[in-house]
Amino acid sequence: MSSFISFSQSFFETLLTWIVPSFFKVALIILLAFFIQYLINLATENFLRNLKLIRRIETIRQIISSSSHLIIILISLMMILNELGFDVRPLLASAGLLGVAFSLGAQHLMKDVINGFLILIEDQFTIGDKVKLCDISGTVERLNLRTTTIKDTNGNIHIIPNSEIKQVTVLK
C-alpha cells in the first residue's frame, strides 16, 4: 500500500512540475494561433474590400486564408512539441531534407503552383468566368494554386492542373 502511495505521490509531483506549466503555455500557443489567424483573415478582408474585382477577391481571400492557416498550424505544432519537451531541431532538419527530396520529385507540382500563382497575379481569369481551357468550355468553379475546376454546360466537373493550361479563352 505504501508503494502505491509513493507512486501516486511521485506521479502527481511529476504532473504538477511538468504538465501543468506546459499546459498553460500550450493553451497560450493555441490561443495565439487562433488570434493570429483571425487577424490575418480580418486584414485580408479589409484590404481586399477596397479592390473592385469582386470575384478575384474571393479567390485571393481563399488562397491567403488556407495558406496562412497551414503555416500557423505547423508553427504552433512545433512550438507545442518543443514546450512538451520534444527536441524539434531534428524534426526541422529532417523536414528540410525531405523538402529537398520532395522538390526534386515534385517538379510537376511546382509547375502547377507557379502557373497558378501567375494566373492569379496576371488576372487571366477568376471564379465565375466562362472560359475555354484545354478544349474544355465552362464556368470556373474553383481556382487555387494547383488546379482549376471548371463546370461545363452538361454539369460535368473538370479539374485541370494549372501547368496543363497553355491557352486561355475567356468567353463572353
Residue pairs with C-beta under 8 A, 6 or more apart in sequence:
18 85
22 83
22 84
22 85
25 83
26 80
26 83
26 84
29 76
29 79
29 80
29 83
30 76
30 80
32 76
33 72
33 73
33 75
33 76
36 72
37 68
37 69
37 72
40 64
40 65
40 68
40 72
41 65
41 68
44 60
44 61
44 64
44 65
45 61
48 57
48 60
48 61
49 57
51 57
53 123
53 126
55 126
55 127
55 128
55 129
56 120
56 123
56 126
58 126
58 127
59 120
59 126
59 127
59 143
60 120
62 144
63 120
63 144
63 145
66 144
78 88
78 91
78 92
81 88
81 91
82 88
103 110
108 161
108 163
109 146
111 162
111 163
112 145
112 146
112 147
112 161
112 162
112 163
113 145
113 146
113 162
115 162
115 163
115 165
116 143
116 144
116 145
116 146
116 147
116 148
116 162
117 145
118 124
119 125
119 143
119 148
119 162
119 165
120 143
120 145
124 168
124 170
125 131
125 140
125 143
125 168
125 170
126 140
126 143
127 140
127 141
127 142
127 143
128 139
128 140
129 139
129 140
129 170
130 137
130 138
130 139
130 140
130 170
130 171
130 172
131 137
131 138
131 139
131 140
131 150
131 168
131 169
131 170
131 171
132 168
132 169
132 171
133 148
133 150
133 160
133 165
133 167
133 168
133 169
134 160
134 164
134 165
134 166
136 150
136 152
136 158
136 160
137 150
137 152
137 153
137 171
138 150
138 151
138 152
138 153
138 156
138 158
139 150
139 151
140 148
140 149
140 150
141 149
141 150
141 151
141 157
142 148
142 149
143 149
145 162
146 161
146 162
147 159
147 160
147 161
147 162
148 159
148 160
148 162
148 165
149 157
149 158
149 159
149 160
150 157
150 158
150 160
151 157
151 158
152 158
